């Protein structure tokens, strides 16, 4: 008959004695020796529960803190994280930490139930949303503790038993011998209890959750996007992720992801935009309208007599993004100007411009200077072939030892 999982000594399970105070190297070698001896693939007649005992013993003895608790207080001390009889409000103990049921801190302190995974999700927003503020409603589906069985999975908690195949751990260790004296191990969910570590009498399985201990629930989360929030900023919903028995629900994080705007770009609390104006407007005064993101229309005018240069940047104070936590204050709006030059000016207008504009500077030339015509570049296949032929001739000259030396 197989020995009960709770009626064994960790040292004896590995063939060691506590009074010998074995080193970590001795514990490791004893574990490998015991694993080779009792592994079902090596010894089909071995008690299958023995391998679980060996694994449980090694998980504790290889850890200095766990081993110290076990040496001082035994298994009860391990389960409670300290001396027997000492109460802990959150339960679980060291075995809870070892097998995913609770938390443990060095020195025996408690940190309560472990927290579930945090769910992270991007949230697409427009620049208008960040400028004006907005509210989004997101429907999420998460798990919640079954209210019918209160997370037990059974209508009668006494009908829930620890799985005898995995010793309540929820996983089994699989071994594979790759060569003489070399065995690899992998952990897999227990096929008998499906990783739960428990077996529920089929007659008493909770009909609401079908023994899963949790049920799916849909909820609408209302996300408030405040004015002035930024790309990458997170909005946290604490405890809104999945619930599991003996696990504190995790959080849901929404990360703001700003979409590209057709007019404005953002730099901190400032806004930037480009504006193309005509040459006439650049020389005689520009006037145009900007439709802002709060639907206001801004009439923008340059000063009379001021010439706007290509690439020049002008600023409108207080028309940028709202400042975080102080939306009444705003950054600035910067406008970079592009000048739309005409491709050609008629002769009669060109003469008038000469009379109106400052005189051109005359170029000083020598008697030997040649006059050339300024033309647009022509990229034709014929010119490309000429260039290629020239390059080939030049390469041939280099190979023949002919080169141009600096004078």
Secondary structure, DSSP 8 states (H G I E B T S, - for coil): ----TTS--HHHHTT--GGG---HHHHHHHHHHHHHHH-TTT-TTS-HHHHHHHHHHHHHHTSHHHHHHHHHHHHHHHHHTSSTT---TT--HHHHHHTTSS---TTS----S-B---EEEEEEE-HHHHHH-EEEEEEEEEEEE-TTTTTSSBSSGGGEEE-TTTTTSSEEEEEEEEETTEEEEEEEE-TTTTTSSEEE-GGGB-TTTTTSSEEEEEEEEEEEE-TT--TT-EEEETT-S--BTTBB---EEEEEEE---SS-EEETTEEEEEEEEEHHHHHH--EEEEE-TTS-EEEEE--TT----TT-EEEETT-S-EETTEEEEE--EEEEEEEE--S---HHHHHHHHHHS---------TT------------HHHHHHHHHHHHHHHHHHHTT------
